[in-house]
């Protein structure tokens, strides 16, 4: 049984009424598919929505950024995509000894 997506204006009202959750920076509805995309400035904001909607709150790293992996979320007939990432900066540079040991382990030279 396929659930018909709730009207976009109703979805916007539901998002606006979720005053205990962070406000998305961008809200988009796919023009031909029932896909609702919410964009957040930071991962923790996306995680709050993901948890609220029954999704995952795990993250993954790519190119120095941490991204939210919300999994599969369906809300009122819409497949929900949550977009959120944070820049990750190392706390401190590696010591020369640690860098040398890691280089020896991997067999690569880091410039």
Z-matrix of the N, CA and C atoms (Angstrom, degrees):
N
C 1 1.455
C 2 1.526 1 109.34
N 3 1.302 2 116.91 1 126.33
C 4 1.454 3 122.47 2 179.92
C 5 1.523 4 109.76 3 -94.11
N 6 1.317 5 116.27 4 130.66
C 7 1.460 6 121.60 5 177.68
C 8 1.520 7 108.51 6 -89.86
N 9 1.307 8 116.31 7 127.05
C 10 1.464 9 120.56 8 176.88
C 11 1.527 10 109.03 9 -70.02
N 12 1.323 11 117.02 10 135.45
C 13 1.470 12 118.81 11 178.37
C 14 1.535 13 111.53 12 -64.87
N 15 1.317 14 114.26 13 141.03
C 16 1.464 15 120.81 14 174.27
C 17 1.522 16 108.24 15 -64.10
N 18 1.316 17 116.89 16 147.72
C 19 1.467 18 121.36 17 -179.64
C 20 1.533 19 111.12 18 -53.93
N 21 1.336 20 117.67 19 141.30
C 22 1.474 21 119.93 20 179.82
C 23 1.520 22 113.86 21 -54.96
N 24 1.318 23 119.02 22 -39.21
C 25 1.468 24 119.42 23 -178.43
C 26 1.526 25 111.41 24 -66.14
N 27 1.331 26 117.32 25 -32.18
C 28 1.458 27 120.74 26 175.73
C 29 1.529 28 109.51 27 -69.33
N 30 1.331 29 116.97 28 -40.39
C 31 1.464 30 120.57 29 177.83
C 32 1.523 31 110.25 30 -61.94
N 33 1.330 32 116.97 31 -41.71
C 34 1.469 33 120.28 32 177.48
C 35 1.523 34 110.89 33 -61.80
N 36 1.330 35 116.79 34 -39.39
C 37 1.468 36 120.41 35 177.92
C 38 1.526 37 110.58 36 -64.90
N 39 1.340 38 117.49 37 -41.58
C 40 1.463 39 120.64 38 178.34
C 41 1.526 40 111.51 39 -62.58
N 42 1.321 41 116.25 40 -39.43
C 43 1.470 42 120.51 41 178.23
C 44 1.528 43 109.77 42 -65.82
N 45 1.342 44 116.78 43 -43.92
C 46 1.469 45 120.79 44 -179.87
C 47 1.525 46 111.62 45 -64.69
N 48 1.328 47 116.98 46 -32.91
C 49 1.462 48 120.73 47 -178.79
C 50 1.523 49 113.52 48 -80.14
N 51 1.315 50 117.58 49 -9.25
C 52 1.471 51 121.62 50 179.37
C 53 1.527 52 108.85 51 -82.06
N 54 1.315 53 116.35 52 64.86
C 55 1.463 54 121.72 53 -172.80
C 56 1.526 55 113.62 54 -69.86
N 57 1.337 56 117.47 55 -13.88
C 58 1.457 57 120.08 56 177.80
C 59 1.533 58 112.05 57 -88.95
N 60 1.332 59 116.69 58 1.41
C 61 1.461 60 121.88 59 179.74
C 62 1.528 61 110.35 60 -115.43
N 63 1.352 62 117.18 61 156.07
C 64 1.468 63 120.01 62 177.74
C 65 1.534 64 111.60 63 -62.27
N 66 1.302 65 116.18 64 147.47
C 67 1.464 66 121.70 65 179.41
C 68 1.531 67 109.06 66 -80.61
N 69 1.342 68 117.79 67 127.10
C 70 1.468 69 119.47 68 176.69
C 71 1.524 70 110.55 69 -64.32
N 72 1.325 71 116.02 70 144.49
C 73 1.456 72 120.60 71 176.21
C 74 1.517 73 112.28 72 -77.61
N 75 1.341 74 116.27 73 -22.66
C 76 1.458 75 121.61 74 -179.13
C 77 1.525 76 108.22 75 -150.79
N 78 1.315 77 116.25 76 139.47
C 79 1.463 78 122.93 77 177.49
C 80 1.517 79 106.96 78 -130.18
N 81 1.337 80 115.90 79 125.71
C 82 1.468 81 119.44 80 -179.67
C 83 1.523 82 110.56 81 -135.03
N 84 1.318 83 114.26 82 142.87
C 85 1.455 84 122.05 83 173.95
C 86 1.522 85 107.27 84 -112.11
N 87 1.328 86 117.16 85 128.49
C 88 1.462 87 120.46 86 177.82
C 89 1.529 88 108.25 87 -62.24
N 90 1.335 89 118.05 88 138.73
C 91 1.467 90 119.83 89 -174.78
C 92 1.535 91 114.70 90 -68.92
N 93 1.338 92 118.75 91 -25.05
C 94 1.468 93 119.15 92 -175.78
C 95 1.526 94 114.25 93 -127.74
N 96 1.329 95 117.63 94 -4.51
C 97 1.463 96 121.22 95 -178.96
C 98 1.531 97 109.11 96 -129.09
N 99 1.331 98 116.93 97 154.18
C 100 1.469 99 118.87 98 179.11
C 101 1.527 100 111.93 99 -79.15
N 102 1.337 101 115.20 100 69.64
C 103 1.462 102 121.84 101 179.43
C 104 1.523 103 108.33 102 -122.21
N 105 1.321 104 115.08 103 125.12
C 106 1.464 105 123.02 104 177.32
C 107 1.513 106 107.72 105 -112.44
N 108 1.332 107 116.97 106 122.91
C 109 1.462 108 121.78 107 180.00
C 110 1.523 109 109.79 108 -111.83
N 111 1.331 110 114.78 109 129.13
C 112 1.461 111 121.50 110 175.66
C 113 1.524 112 107.83 111 -118.41
N 114 1.315 113 116.86 112 131.58
C 115 1.463 114 121.94 113 -179.07
C 116 1.526 115 109.33 114 -114.65
N 117 1.339 116 114.70 115 137.27
C 118 1.461 117 121.70 116 -178.76
C 119 1.521 118 110.06 117 -126.75
N 120 1.331 119 116.34 118 154.83
C 121 1.458 120 121.78 119 -178.88
C 122 1.515 121 112.88 120 -75.17
N 123 1.325 122 117.39 121 -25.15
C 124 1.455 123 119.64 122 -178.86
C 125 1.523 124 110.71 123 -143.21
N 126 1.317 125 115.18 124 155.80
C 127 1.459 126 122.39 125 -175.73
C 128 1.527 127 111.53 126 -58.99
N 129 1.317 128 117.63 127 -41.70
C 130 1.476 129 119.82 128 -177.14
C 131 1.531 130 111.68 129 -59.63
N 132 1.334 131 118.03 130 -33.89
C 133 1.467 132 120.93 131 177.59
C 134 1.529 133 110.68 132 -67.30
N 135 1.332 134 115.92 133 -44.20
C 136 1.460 135 120.04 134 177.31
C 137 1.520 136 112.06 135 -64.93
N 138 1.329 137 116.49 136 -36.85
C 139 1.465 138 120.57 137 178.37
C 140 1.526 139 111.05 138 -63.44
N 141 1.331 140 117.40 139 -37.57
C 142 1.466 141 120.58 140 179.09
C 143 1.533 142 110.32 141 -61.64
N 144 1.331 143 116.39 142 -44.82
C 145 1.463 144 120.25 143 177.90
C 146 1.525 145 110.99 144 -66.95
N 147 1.319 146 117.04 145 -42.20
C 148 1.460 147 120.30 146 -179.30
C 149 1.524 148 110.49 147 -60.45
N 150 1.311 149 116.76 148 -44.60
C 151 1.456 150 120.91 149 178.69
C 152 1.535 151 110.10 150 -63.10
N 153 1.324 152 117.09 151 -43.07
C 154 1.464 153 122.32 152 179.44
C 155 1.531 154 111.61 153 -60.19
N 156 1.343 155 116.00 154 -37.00
C 157 1.468 156 121.01 155 -176.72
C 158 1.521 157 113.17 156 -93.34
N 159 1.338 158 117.18 157 4.39
C 160 1.458 159 120.65 158 177.10
C 161 1.511 160 114.80 159 84.78
N 162 1.328 161 116.96 160 17.39
C 163 1.464 162 120.95 161 178.94
C 164 1.517 163 111.87 162 -92.34
N 165 1.312 164 115.13 163 -173.53
C 166 1.461 165 122.09 164 178.94
C 167 1.526 166 109.55 165 -85.42
N 168 1.322 167 115.55 166 161.60
C 169 1.467 168 120.21 167 176.41
C 170 1.523 169 110.89 168 -123.99
N 171 1.335 170 116.51 169 17.07
C 172 1.460 171 119.21 170 -178.68
C 173 1.527 172 110.46 171 -75.91
N 174 1.320 173 115.38 172 161.73
C 175 1.454 174 120.86 173 -179.76
C 176 1.523 175 109.44 174 -129.98
N 177 1.327 176 114.60 175 164.87
C 178 1.458 177 121.09 176 174.42
C 179 1.525 178 108.20 177 -141.25
N 180 1.325 179 115.07 178 158.40
C 181 1.468 180 121.55 179 -178.33
C 182 1.524 181 110.15 180 -104.46
N 183 1.324 182 115.68 181 142.02
C 184 1.467 183 121.90 182 174.31
C 185 1.522 184 108.37 183 -157.98
N 186 1.310 185 115.94 184 125.52
C 187 1.471 186 122.49 185 175.31
C 188 1.527 187 113.38 186 51.05
N 189 1.326 188 116.11 187 45.31
C 190 1.456 189 120.22 188 176.12
C 191 1.514 190 114.80 189 76.12
N 192 1.324 191 116.77 190 12.39
C 193 1.457 192 120.47 191 177.78
C 194 1.521 193 109.51 192 -125.61
N 195 1.319 194 115.94 193 150.31
C 196 1.454 195 122.97 194 174.93
C 197 1.522 196 106.66 195 -104.51
N 198 1.341 197 116.54 196 127.96
C 199 1.454 198 122.79 197 -177.46
C 200 1.526 199 110.81 198 -116.60
N 201 1.312 200 115.92 199 150.69
C 202 1.457 201 122.44 200 174.58
C 203 1.522 202 109.41 201 -81.76
N 204 1.328 203 116.62 202 136.04
C 205 1.463 204 122.47 203 171.65
C 206 1.521 205 106.64 204 -116.69
N 207 1.327 206 116.09 205 95.35
C 208 1.453 207 121.49 206 -173.18
C 209 1.520 208 114.00 207 -80.37
N 210 1.328 209 117.68 208 -11.81
C 211 1.455 210 120.07 209 -177.59
C 212 1.522 211 111.02 210 75.82
N 213 1.312 212 116.89 211 -154.02
C 214 1.466 213 122.67 212 -179.55
C 215 1.524 214 109.86 213 -96.22
N 216 1.320 215 116.05 214 116.31
C 217 1.461 216 120.73 215 177.66
C 218 1.528 217 108.20 216 -122.29
N 219 1.309 218 116.34 217 128.61
C 220 1.466 219 121.53 218 171.66
C 221 1.522 220 106.42 219 -122.49
N 222 1.316 221 114.81 220 124.21
C 223 1.464 222 121.09 221 -177.28
C 224 1.521 223 108.40 222 -130.97
N 225 1.307 224 115.75 223 114.92
C 226 1.462 225 122.62 224 178.86
C 227 1.527 226 112.29 225 52.30
N 228 1.338 227 114.97 226 41.64
C 229 1.459 228 121.03 227 177.02
C 230 1.522 229 115.13 228 86.10
N 231 1.324 230 118.22 229 -2.47
C 232 1.464 231 123.37 230 179.58
C 233 1.521 232 109.48 231 -103.46
N 234 1.327 233 117.10 232 135.76
C 235 1.457 234 121.13 233 169.11
C 236 1.524 235 105.59 234 -80.86
N 237 1.309 236 116.59 235 120.33
C 238 1.461 237 121.42 236 -173.40
C 239 1.527 238 109.99 237 -98.09
N 240 1.318 239 115.66 238 128.76
C 241 1.457 240 122.66 239 173.62
C 242 1.516 241 107.78 240 -112.80
N 243 1.324 242 115.85 241 125.50
C 244 1.465 243 121.36 242 178.29
C 245 1.520 244 108.31 243 -108.43
N 246 1.316 245 116.41 244 124.38
C 247 1.462 246 121.52 245 -178.97
C 248 1.524 247 108.92 246 -111.79
N 249 1.344 248 115.42 247 119.95
C 250 1.465 249 119.95 248 179.93
C 251 1.517 250 108.53 249 -158.64
N 252 1.327 251 115.85 250 139.28
C 253 1.465 252 119.60 251 176.25
C 254 1.524 253 109.66 252 -151.82
N 255 1.325 254 114.24 253 156.94
C 256 1.461 255 122.62 254 176.52
C 257 1.519 256 108.14 255 -129.31
N 258 1.323 257 116.12 256 143.08
C 259 1.458 258 119.73 257 171.55
C 260 1.521 259 107.99 258 -75.03
N 261 1.310 260 116.15 259 136.47
C 262 1.458 261 120.89 260 179.27
C 263 1.516 262 108.48 261 -111.52
N 264 1.308 263 114.80 262 124.65
C 265 1.462 264 120.69 263 178.50
C 266 1.519 265 108.31 264 -116.84
N 267 1.308 266 116.98 265 135.25
C 268 1.466 267 117.90 266 177.79
C 269 1.530 268 110.14 267 -63.55
N 270 1.322 269 115.01 268 146.12
C 271 1.463 270 119.90 269 179.67
C 272 1.525 271 112.00 270 -64.35
N 273 1.330 272 115.76 271 -39.31
C 274 1.464 273 120.55 272 -178.90
C 275 1.525 274 107.71 273 -154.00
N 276 1.315 275 117.22 274 151.76
C 277 1.459 276 118.84 275 177.49
C 278 1.536 277 110.13 276 -66.43
N 279 1.323 278 115.44 277 155.91
C 280 1.466 279 120.28 278 176.76
C 281 1.523 280 109.91 279 -66.20
N 282 1.302 281 115.66 280 145.21
C 283 1.470 282 118.53 281 173.98
C 284 1.528 283 107.90 282 -68.86
N 285 1.325 284 116.18 283 159.67
C 286 1.467 285 120.11 284 179.83
C 287 1.526 286 110.84 285 -60.34
N 288 1.338 287 116.87 286 -39.63
C 289 1.458 288 121.13 287 179.87
C 290 1.533 289 110.99 288 -62.84
N 291 1.336 290 116.55 289 -46.15
C 292 1.469 291 120.58 290 179.83
C 293 1.517 292 110.66 291 -64.03
N 294 1.331 293 117.11 292 -44.27
C 295 1.464 294 121.01 293 178.57
C 296 1.521 295 110.75 294 -59.97
N 297 1.334 296 117.60 295 -42.31
C 298 1.471 297 121.33 296 179.81
C 299 1.524 298 110.47 297 -64.62
N 300 1.317 299 117.72 298 -42.04
C 301 1.473 300 121.07 299 179.59
C 302 1.526 301 111.47 300 -66.06
N 303 1.320 302 117.35 301 -40.56
C 304 1.462 303 120.24 302 177.92
C 305 1.520 304 111.39 303 -67.82
N 306 1.321 305 116.26 304 -38.87
C 307 1.462 306 120.55 305 177.40
C 308 1.536 307 109.80 306 -62.81
N 309 1.309 308 116.65 307 -43.66
C 310 1.477 309 120.27 308 178.74
C 311 1.533 310 110.64 309 -63.51
N 312 1.305 311 116.87 310 -38.18
C 313 1.473 312 121.91 311 179.42
C 314 1.518 313 111.90 312 -64.57
N 315 1.329 314 116.75 313 -44.25
C 316 1.465 315 120.69 314 -175.61
C 317 1.514 316 113.10 315 -88.58
N 318 1.342 317 117.18 316 -18.48
C 319 1.462 318 120.13 317 -178.49
C 320 1.517 319 113.46 318 73.51
N 321 1.339 320 116.40 319 19.92
C 322 1.464 321 120.51 320 179.38
C 323 1.525 322 110.23 321 -116.29
N 324 1.303 323 114.06 322 159.58
C 325 1.461 324 119.93 323 176.76
C 326 1.519 325 106.79 324 -111.00
N 327 1.321 326 116.36 325 126.89
C 328 1.458 327 121.45 326 179.15
C 329 1.512 328 108.77 327 -98.24
N 330 1.321 329 116.13 328 128.95
C 331 1.465 330 120.27 329 -179.04
C 332 1.495 331 111.45 330 -77.79
